[in-house]
Amino acid sequence: MSADQSGSGKAADSREPEKARHQGLYYGWYIVAALFFATFLAMGSRSGFGVFVKTWELDWGVTTATVSVAAAVGWLVNGIAQPIFGRMTDVYGGRRVVILSLLVMSVATVGIATVSNIYGLIALYGFVISFASGGVSPAITGVIVARWFERNRGMAMAVLVAGGSVGGLVLVPFMSFALVEFGWRTAWIIVGVLAFGLGVPMLFFIVRSKPEEMGMKPDGDGSHDSGDAEITVRPVGPKYVEKWRDSFSSMPIWQLSFAYWVCGITTASISVHFVRWAISEDISIGTAALAFGVLSGINAAGVLVIGLLSDRWQRKNLLGAVYLIRAVAFISLIVLPGPSAIWAFAVVGGMSWLATVPLTASLTADVYGVRNLGTLFGFANMAHQLGGAAAVLLFGWAFTAWGSYDIPFAIGAVTLVAAGIVSLSIREKKHSVRYVQVPVGGAPGAKLLKQDGD
C-alpha cells in the first residue's frame, strides 16, 4: 500500500466516528420514546388510584383510612421491589426487567375489574400490580437511559420522566371520565388492555439494555469494532464504586435518599388523597381530576426545562429549588380556600412534581457511575416508596380522625423545606464526574469500565 493510500485510509478511519454521529436520529432517543410510553402507562395509572377512593368507600362500606391501607401496602411493596429490580437490571439487563414487569402489570390491571372488596384490592393492587410496577419505575427505566446517554443525560432523563407527567395529564382525567360514564371496573380494563396491547410490544421491539448491544457508544459517538463490543471506557468521578455497598460510606447517597424519601411522602399522599381532599372542600371529582391533569401538564413542561438546565447548571441547586417550590404548593393547600387552593397547587406544584426524578437519578450516576446505578437508585427509590407508604396511611388516618388534611399538609411542607436544604448541601463540584474526573485510558490511575451484565 502506498503512503497516499495509507494516509487516506487513516483519514477515512478517523472520520468514521464523526460520520456515525450524523447518520440520523441517535437510536437512544427511540429507547427514550418507548420507555416514555411505558412510564406514561405505569405512573399515570398509579396516579389515578385516588380517583376511585370515594367510590370504593361507598361500594364496600369502608372508610378513607381503610382504602388508604391498600394504597399504603402498594407503596411499601413497590419500595421493596425497587432494589430487587435494580439489582436484576445491573446483572441481567434492563430490557428483560421492563418487558416482564409491564406484562404482569397489564394483566393484573385488567384483573382489578374482578375485585369485590378491600381484601381483593390489597392483594391485586397492593401486592401484584405494585410489585410489578417497580420494574417499570424510573429506578429501572432511568438506568437504561443513563447507559445510552452521557452528555445529554439530564435531558434524556427528563423526557423519560415527562412520560409520568403526561400520564397524569391524560390518564387521571380519562379514568375519572370512564368512572362516571362506564364504571370503575371498565376504567381499569381499558388501561390494562392499553398496556398489554401497545406498551409491551413497543418495549419488546425497541428497547435494548445498552448501546453496546447494537455496536454503538453512548450519545451515538461512533461505533464499536466487533471485538470490542463488550467494553466501554467511561470517565468516572472520585466517588465511583465497583461494589454498590461501598457507596453507603459516603454522604451523597444518604443526602439524595433522604430528600427522595421526602419526595415520596409528598407525592404519594397527593396521588391518593388529592381527589378525596377536593371532595371534602365541595369540589367535584371531575374538577379535581382536571386540576391534577393541569398539574401534570405543567410538570411535563417543567421537567423538560429542568432537564435542559441540569446539563448546564449544578443539578443539586435545581433539586433544592424543586423541593422548596413544592413546599410552597403544600402551604397553599392550607392557607387558601378550597377552590383557589386546588388551582394554586396545580400550578405551583406542577413546577416541581416529578422534576426530582431525573435530577436524583442523574446525580446518582454522576457521583457513583452507571455500573451499579440500578441497585443504588433502587435503594433511593425504596426510600421514596417507604416514605410514600407511611404518608398514604397517616394522611388517611388523619382525615378519618379529624375530617381535615391541614396538619398532614403542614408536616409535608416542613419536610420539603428540610429536603431542599439537604439537597443544596450536596458537594456536587467535589464528587460529580461532571466536575472531577479520574483519568481513563492509558493514564496513571486509569479505570477501564467493563459494562458486563448491563
C-alpha positions as CSV (number, residue, x, y, z in Angstrom):
1,M,0.0,0.0,0.0
2,S,1.4,3.4,-0.9
3,A,1.8,6.2,1.6
4,D,-1.0,8.1,-0.1
5,Q,-3.3,5.1,0.2
6,S,-2.3,4.5,3.8
7,G,-2.8,8.2,4.7
8,S,-6.2,8.3,3.0
9,G,-7.2,5.1,4.8
10,K,-6.3,6.6,8.2
11,A,-8.1,9.8,7.3
12,A,-11.2,7.8,6.4
13,D,-11.0,5.8,9.7
14,S,-10.7,9.0,11.7
15,R,-13.8,10.3,10.1
16,E,-15.9,7.2,11.0
17,P,-17.0,8.3,14.5
18,E,-17.9,11.8,13.2
19,K,-19.8,10.3,10.3
20,A,-21.7,8.0,12.7
21,R,-23.0,11.0,14.6
22,H,-24.8,12.3,11.5
23,Q,-26.4,9.2,10.2
24,G,-29.8,10.2,11.6
25,L,-31.5,10.3,15.0
26,Y,-29.5,8.5,17.6
27,Y,-31.2,5.2,18.5
28,G,-31.0,6.1,22.2
29,W,-33.9,8.6,21.6
30,Y,-36.1,5.7,20.3
31,I,-35.3,3.9,23.6
32,V,-36.4,7.1,25.4
33,A,-39.6,7.2,23.4
34,A,-40.5,3.6,24.2
35,L,-39.7,4.0,27.9
36,F,-41.6,7.3,27.9
37,F,-44.8,5.4,26.9
38,A,-44.2,2.7,29.5
39,T,-43.8,5.4,32.1
40,F,-46.9,7.1,30.8
41,L,-48.9,3.9,31.5
42,A,-47.3,2.8,34.8
43,M,-47.1,6.1,36.6
44,G,-50.3,7.5,35.0
45,S,-52.4,4.6,36.1
46,R,-51.0,4.6,39.6
47,S,-51.7,8.3,39.9
48,G,-55.3,7.5,39.0
49,F,-55.8,5.4,42.2
50,G,-57.1,8.5,44.1
51,V,-60.0,8.9,41.6
52,F,-61.6,5.8,42.9
53,V,-61.2,6.2,46.7
54,K,-64.7,7.7,47.4
55,T,-66.4,5.2,45.0
56,W,-64.8,2.3,46.8
57,E,-65.8,3.7,50.2
58,L,-69.4,3.8,49.1
59,D,-69.4,0.4,47.3
60,W,-67.8,-1.5,50.0
61,G,-68.9,0.4,53.1
62,V,-65.4,1.3,54.3
63,T,-63.6,4.4,55.4
64,T,-60.9,6.6,53.7
65,A,-58.4,5.1,56.2
66,T,-59.3,1.6,55.1
67,V,-58.8,2.3,51.4
68,S,-55.6,4.0,52.3
69,V,-54.3,0.7,53.6
70,A,-54.4,-0.8,50.1
71,A,-52.5,2.2,48.7
72,A,-50.0,2.1,51.5
73,V,-49.3,-1.6,51.1
74,G,-48.8,-0.8,47.4
75,W,-46.3,1.8,48.0
76,L,-44.5,-0.4,50.6
77,V,-44.4,-3.4,48.3
78,N,-43.3,-1.2,45.4
79,G,-40.5,0.2,47.6
80,I,-39.2,-3.3,48.4
81,A,-39.3,-4.2,44.8
82,Q,-37.1,-1.3,43.7
83,P,-33.6,-2.5,44.8
84,I,-34.6,-6.1,43.8
85,F,-35.4,-5.0,40.2
86,G,-32.4,-2.6,40.3
87,R,-30.0,-5.4,41.0
88,M,-31.6,-7.6,38.4
89,T,-31.1,-4.7,35.9
90,D,-27.4,-4.4,36.8
91,V,-26.9,-8.2,36.4
92,Y,-29.3,-9.3,33.7
93,G,-30.1,-6.2,31.8
94,G,-33.0,-3.7,31.9
95,R,-34.8,-4.9,28.8
96,R,-35.9,-8.2,30.3
97,V,-37.0,-6.5,33.5
98,V,-39.2,-3.8,31.9
99,I,-40.9,-6.1,29.5
100,L,-41.8,-8.8,32.0
101,S,-42.8,-6.2,34.6
102,L,-45.2,-4.3,32.3
103,L,-46.6,-7.6,31.1
104,V,-47.5,-8.7,34.6
105,M,-48.8,-5.3,35.5
106,S,-51.1,-5.0,32.5
107,V,-52.7,-8.4,33.1
108,A,-53.2,-7.6,36.8
109,T,-54.6,-4.2,35.9
110,V,-57.4,-5.9,33.9
111,G,-57.9,-8.2,36.9
112,I,-58.8,-5.2,39.1
113,A,-62.2,-5.3,37.5
114,T,-62.9,-8.6,39.3
115,V,-62.2,-7.2,42.8
116,S,-65.3,-7.1,45.1
117,N,-63.8,-6.0,48.5
118,I,-60.9,-4.2,50.1
119,Y,-59.0,-7.5,50.6
120,G,-59.0,-8.2,46.9
121,L,-57.8,-4.7,46.3
122,I,-55.0,-5.1,48.7
123,A,-54.0,-8.4,47.1
124,L,-54.1,-7.4,43.5
125,Y,-53.2,-3.7,43.6
126,G,-51.3,-3.7,46.9
127,F,-49.1,-6.7,46.0
128,V,-49.2,-7.8,42.4
129,I,-49.5,-4.5,40.5
130,S,-47.4,-2.5,42.9
131,F,-44.6,-5.1,42.8
132,A,-44.6,-5.4,39.0
133,S,-44.7,-1.6,38.5
134,G,-41.4,-1.5,40.4
135,G,-39.8,-2.9,37.3
136,V,-41.2,-0.1,35.1
137,S,-40.2,2.6,37.6
138,P,-37.6,5.4,36.9
139,A,-35.2,3.2,39.0
140,I,-35.1,0.8,36.1
141,T,-36.0,2.8,33.0
142,G,-33.6,5.6,34.2
143,V,-30.8,3.1,34.3
144,I,-31.3,2.1,30.7
145,V,-31.4,5.7,29.6
146,A,-28.3,6.6,31.7
147,R,-26.3,3.9,29.9
148,W,-27.4,5.3,26.5
149,F,-26.5,8.9,27.3
150,E,-23.7,10.8,28.9
151,R,-23.5,14.4,27.6
152,N,-27.3,14.7,27.3
153,R,-28.2,12.5,30.3
154,G,-30.2,15.1,32.1
155,M,-32.4,16.0,29.1
156,A,-32.9,12.3,28.2
157,M,-33.9,11.5,31.8
158,A,-36.3,14.5,31.8
159,V,-38.0,13.3,28.6
160,L,-38.4,9.9,30.1
161,V,-39.9,11.2,33.4
162,A,-42.2,13.5,31.4
163,G,-44.0,10.3,30.5
164,G,-45.2,10.1,34.1
165,S,-46.4,13.7,33.9
166,V,-48.2,13.2,30.6
167,G,-49.7,10.0,32.1
168,G,-51.1,12.1,34.9
169,L,-52.3,14.7,32.5
170,V,-54.1,12.2,30.3
171,L,-54.9,9.1,32.3
172,V,-56.2,10.7,35.5
173,P,-58.9,12.8,33.8
174,F,-59.6,9.8,31.5
175,M,-60.1,7.4,34.4
176,S,-62.3,10.0,36.1
177,F,-64.4,10.2,32.8
178,A,-64.5,6.4,32.5
179,L,-65.6,6.1,36.1
180,V,-68.6,8.4,35.6
181,E,-69.5,7.1,32.1
182,F,-68.8,3.3,32.3
183,G,-68.0,2.5,35.9
184,W,-64.7,1.9,37.7
185,R,-64.3,-1.7,36.6
186,T,-64.3,-0.7,32.9
187,A,-61.8,2.1,33.5
188,W,-59.2,-0.4,34.8
189,I,-59.9,-2.8,32.0
190,I,-59.2,-0.1,29.4
191,V,-55.9,0.9,31.0
192,G,-54.8,-2.8,31.3
193,V,-55.6,-3.5,27.6
194,L,-53.7,-0.4,26.5
195,A,-50.6,-1.5,28.4
196,F,-50.8,-5.1,27.1
197,G,-51.7,-4.3,23.5
198,L,-49.3,-1.3,22.9
199,G,-46.9,-0.9,25.8
200,V,-45.5,-4.5,25.9
201,P,-44.9,-4.8,22.1
202,M,-43.2,-1.4,22.0
203,L,-40.8,-2.4,24.7
204,F,-40.1,-5.8,23.1
205,F,-39.3,-4.4,19.6
206,I,-37.5,-1.2,20.5
207,V,-35.7,-1.3,23.9
208,R,-32.1,-2.6,24.3
209,S,-30.3,-2.5,27.6
210,K,-27.2,-0.7,26.4
211,P,-25.7,0.8,23.2
212,E,-23.0,-1.8,23.1
213,E,-25.7,-4.4,22.2
214,M,-26.1,-2.6,18.9
215,G,-22.4,-1.9,18.3
216,M,-22.8,1.7,19.4
217,K,-21.4,4.0,22.1
218,P,-23.2,6.4,24.5
219,D,-24.6,9.5,22.8
220,G,-24.0,7.9,19.4
221,D,-20.3,8.7,19.4
222,G,-19.2,6.4,16.6
223,S,-19.4,2.6,16.9
224,H,-17.5,-0.3,18.4
225,D,-15.4,-2.8,16.5
226,S,-16.9,-6.2,16.8
227,G,-14.1,-7.4,19.0
228,D,-14.7,-4.6,21.5
229,A,-18.4,-4.8,21.7
230,E,-18.4,-5.7,25.4
231,I,-16.1,-3.0,26.6
232,T,-16.9,0.7,27.1
233,V,-14.4,3.2,28.6
234,R,-16.3,5.8,30.5
235,P,-14.9,8.7,32.6
236,V,-15.6,8.3,36.3
237,G,-15.6,10.6,39.3
238,P,-13.8,10.4,42.7
239,K,-16.7,8.6,44.3
240,Y,-17.1,5.9,41.6
241,V,-17.7,2.5,43.2
242,E,-17.0,-1.0,41.9
243,K,-19.2,-2.5,44.6
244,W,-22.5,-0.9,45.3
245,R,-22.2,-1.4,49.1
246,D,-19.2,1.0,49.1
247,S,-21.4,3.9,48.2
248,F,-23.0,3.9,51.7
249,S,-19.8,5.0,53.3
250,S,-20.2,8.4,51.6
251,M,-22.6,11.3,52.2
252,P,-24.2,11.9,48.8
253,I,-26.2,8.7,48.7
254,W,-27.7,9.5,52.1
255,Q,-28.4,13.1,51.2
256,L,-30.1,12.0,48.0
257,S,-32.0,9.2,49.6
258,F,-33.3,11.4,52.5
259,A,-34.6,14.0,50.0
260,Y,-36.1,11.4,47.9
261,W,-37.8,9.9,51.0
262,V,-39.5,13.3,51.4
263,C,-40.4,13.3,47.8
264,G,-42.2,10.0,48.3
265,I,-44.1,11.4,51.3
266,T,-45.4,14.4,49.4
267,T,-46.2,12.8,46.0
268,A,-47.8,9.6,47.4
269,S,-50.1,11.5,49.7
270,I,-51.3,13.7,46.9
271,S,-51.7,10.9,44.4
272,V,-54.0,9.1,46.8
273,H,-55.7,11.9,48.8
274,F,-55.8,14.9,46.4
275,V,-59.2,14.0,45.0
276,R,-60.5,13.0,48.4
277,W,-59.4,16.4,49.8
278,A,-61.1,18.2,47.0
279,I,-64.4,16.4,47.7
280,S,-64.1,17.4,51.3
281,E,-63.8,21.0,50.0
282,D,-67.0,20.6,48.0
283,I,-65.1,20.3,44.7
284,S,-66.3,17.7,42.2
285,I,-64.3,14.6,41.2
286,G,-64.1,15.8,37.6
287,T,-62.7,19.2,38.7
288,A,-60.2,17.6,41.0
289,A,-59.1,15.2,38.3
290,L,-58.8,18.1,35.8
291,A,-56.7,20.0,38.3
292,F,-54.4,17.1,38.7
293,G,-54.2,16.8,35.0
294,V,-53.2,20.5,34.8
295,L,-50.6,19.9,37.4
296,S,-49.2,17.0,35.3
297,G,-49.2,19.1,32.1
298,I,-47.3,21.9,33.7
299,N,-44.9,19.4,35.2
300,A,-44.3,17.8,31.8
301,A,-43.1,21.1,30.5
302,G,-41.2,21.9,33.8
303,V,-39.4,18.5,33.7
304,L,-38.1,19.2,30.2
305,V,-36.9,22.7,31.2
306,I,-35.2,21.2,34.3
307,G,-33.6,18.5,32.1
308,L,-32.2,21.1,29.8
309,L,-30.9,23.3,32.6
310,S,-29.4,20.3,34.5
311,D,-26.9,19.6,31.7
312,R,-25.6,23.1,32.2
313,W,-26.0,24.0,35.9
314,Q,-25.4,22.2,39.1
315,R,-28.1,19.6,39.5
316,K,-28.2,19.9,43.3
317,N,-29.2,23.5,43.1
318,L,-32.1,22.7,40.9
319,L,-33.1,19.8,43.1
320,G,-33.1,22.0,46.2
321,A,-35.2,24.6,44.4
322,V,-37.7,22.0,43.3
323,Y,-38.3,20.8,46.9
324,L,-38.7,24.4,48.2
325,I,-41.2,25.2,45.4
326,R,-43.2,22.1,46.3
327,A,-43.2,23.3,49.9
328,V,-45.0,26.5,48.8
329,A,-47.5,24.4,47.0
330,F,-48.4,22.4,50.1
331,I,-48.7,25.6,52.1
332,S,-51.2,26.9,49.6
333,L,-53.5,23.9,50.4
334,I,-53.7,25.1,54.0
335,V,-53.9,28.9,53.7
336,L,-56.1,29.3,50.6
337,P,-59.9,28.5,50.3
338,G,-60.6,25.2,48.5
339,P,-61.5,26.5,45.0
340,S,-58.4,28.8,45.0
341,A,-56.1,26.2,46.7
342,I,-56.7,23.5,44.1
343,W,-55.6,25.6,41.2
344,A,-52.8,27.3,43.1
345,F,-51.5,23.8,44.0
346,A,-51.9,22.6,40.4
347,V,-49.8,25.5,39.1
348,V,-47.1,25.8,41.8
349,G,-47.0,22.0,42.4
350,G,-46.8,21.4,38.7
351,M,-43.5,23.2,38.5
352,S,-41.9,20.7,40.8
353,W,-43.8,17.4,40.8
354,L,-41.7,14.8,39.0
355,A,-38.6,17.1,38.4
356,T,-36.9,15.4,41.3
357,V,-36.6,12.1,39.4
358,P,-34.2,13.0,36.6
359,L,-32.2,15.1,38.9
360,T,-31.8,12.4,41.6
361,A,-31.1,9.7,39.0
362,S,-28.6,11.8,37.1
363,L,-26.8,12.9,40.3
364,T,-26.5,9.3,41.5
365,A,-25.0,8.3,38.1
366,D,-22.7,11.4,38.1
367,V,-21.3,10.6,41.6
368,Y,-21.2,6.8,41.7
369,G,-21.1,5.8,38.0
370,V,-23.5,3.6,36.0
371,R,-22.2,0.2,36.8
372,N,-24.3,-0.2,39.9
373,L,-26.8,2.5,39.1
374,G,-29.8,0.1,39.1
375,T,-29.0,-1.0,42.6
376,L,-28.2,2.4,44.0
377,F,-31.1,4.2,42.5
378,G,-33.3,1.3,43.5
379,F,-32.4,1.9,47.2
380,A,-33.1,5.6,46.7
381,N,-36.5,4.7,45.2
382,M,-37.1,2.3,48.1
383,A,-36.7,5.2,50.5
384,H,-39.1,7.2,48.3
385,Q,-41.7,4.5,48.3
386,L,-41.4,3.8,52.1
387,G,-42.0,7.4,52.8
388,G,-44.9,7.3,50.4
389,A,-46.4,4.2,52.1
390,A,-46.2,5.8,55.6
391,A,-47.7,9.1,54.3
392,V,-50.6,7.5,52.5
393,L,-51.6,5.6,55.7
394,L,-51.1,8.5,58.0
395,F,-52.9,11.0,55.8
396,G,-55.9,8.6,55.6
397,W,-55.9,8.1,59.4
398,A,-55.7,11.9,60.0
399,F,-58.6,12.6,57.7
400,T,-60.7,9.8,59.2
401,A,-59.9,11.1,62.7
402,W,-60.1,14.9,62.2
403,G,-62.0,15.4,59.0
404,S,-59.2,17.6,57.7
405,Y,-55.9,17.3,55.9
406,D,-54.4,20.6,57.3
407,I,-52.0,19.0,59.8
408,P,-50.6,16.4,57.3
409,F,-50.2,19.1,54.7
410,A,-48.3,21.2,57.2
411,I,-46.0,18.3,58.0
412,G,-45.4,17.8,54.3
413,A,-44.4,21.4,53.9
414,V,-41.9,21.2,56.8
415,T,-40.3,18.0,55.4
416,L,-40.0,19.6,52.0
417,V,-38.0,22.6,53.4
418,A,-35.7,20.1,55.1
419,A,-35.2,18.2,51.8
420,G,-34.5,21.4,50.0
421,I,-31.8,22.3,52.5
422,V,-30.2,18.9,52.4
423,S,-30.1,18.8,48.6
424,L,-28.4,22.2,48.4
425,S,-25.8,20.9,50.8
426,I,-24.6,18.2,48.4
427,R,-21.0,18.9,47.3
428,E,-21.6,18.3,43.7
429,K,-18.4,20.0,42.4
430,K,-16.3,17.8,44.6
431,H,-18.0,14.5,43.9
432,S,-19.5,14.6,40.4
433,V,-17.8,13.2,37.3
434,R,-19.0,16.4,35.5
435,Y,-16.5,18.4,37.5
436,V,-13.8,16.0,38.7
437,Q,-12.8,13.0,36.5
438,V,-10.5,10.1,37.2
439,P,-8.1,9.7,34.2
440,V,-9.1,7.0,31.8
441,G,-7.3,5.1,29.0
442,G,-3.6,4.7,29.5
443,A,-3.1,7.4,32.0
444,P,-1.9,6.7,35.6
445,G,-4.8,5.6,37.7
446,A,-6.9,4.8,34.7
447,K,-10.1,2.7,35.1
448,L,-11.4,0.6,32.3
449,L,-15.1,0.0,33.0
450,K,-16.4,-3.2,31.5
451,Q,-20.2,-2.9,31.3
452,D,-20.9,-6.5,31.8
453,G,-24.4,-7.6,32.7
454,D,-26.0,-4.2,31.8
